[in-house]
């Protein structure tokens, strides 16, 4: 800011001055992400959903290769299972890094560099010569893979109003959940190929990541309003020569004190002080743990017990994908009810109106788990546990 601006900020008329030259979006401003055309919003949702898919796909694509990696590294299969566990553990730490970056520097900076580095770590895993190198690259890969998974929902809030955000978030959630179910199928097909092998599970992940990175680098714009307004203020000062234009986000920086007080303390406070946040966090953590437990159980049920081949034994994962697809339609069906609740609440968001699909899903999850466990033995026809797996993820 210029010296004139500092003087005016210290004057008695500071508030009037600040309001006059504070940069805002105009009415129906085409640069406001919420005013993008519906077709452009759909295009952005597709890009962000694919970024989330790439991040979640990497978590499970190596799971069918556990036996091959175990043989190569001379470790037990229990130890080699860390290739999946450490990647998912990286998801827990990554958002603490990418959330502050996206809120200071924007969504693009918070996602695209991280997804590019994910591709580099995927290549690192593919070229590793020891179990230690594989585990380390998988862990750091999970940290960088968490960037789109944690920041895409925030980016959806940049371009959608609360009423219409549900449908877009449902599509992204489908990709986040669908990635771990597609990973084993792709990974098994690569692992059994004598000319490719387990290393190509990571090469394919890297290829997908780099393709999406370059597509989004050219086609995915910045959507975070404070960053856009900051850029607008800088442009106005350059184009008009008037140094009084400003926006408060220009003073935002990543500092240790703000990271601790805002990025770490605030979420923890909400987790322990807000019952709804606590319940949803526990439920989401529980269901995600079940999804990755199933990744380890399916090979036992269908490969070891039923003696299916590696590729065929991963095909039942498609039932989980079908179940997640059914959950998408359940959420779509709840959308009119949510809109009526928002209208009755004078246009304000009604979070509890989104609970009915969760209630239905919780019932189906419990029933599906019981059904799957009861029919997992080889004496039962294979369609029974397959249908149960799809039901538990609906």
Secondary structure by P-SEA (a helix, b strand, c coil): ccaaaaaaaaccaaaaaaaacccccccccccccccccaaaaaaaaaaaaaaaaaaaaaacccccaaaaaaaaaccccccccaaaaaaaaaaaaccccaaaaaaacccccccaaaaaaaaaaaaaaaacccaaaaaaaaaaaaaaaacccccaaaaaaaccccccaaaaaaaaaaaaaacccaaaaaaaaaaacccccaaaaaaaaaaaaaaaaaaaacccccccaaaaaaaaaaaaaaaccccccccccccccccaaaaaacccaaaaaaacccaaaaaaaaaaaaaaaaaaaaaaaaaaaccccccccccccccaaaaaaaaaaaaaaaaaaaaaaaaaaaaaacccccccccaaaaaaaaaaaaaaaaaaaaaccccccaaaaaaaaaaaac
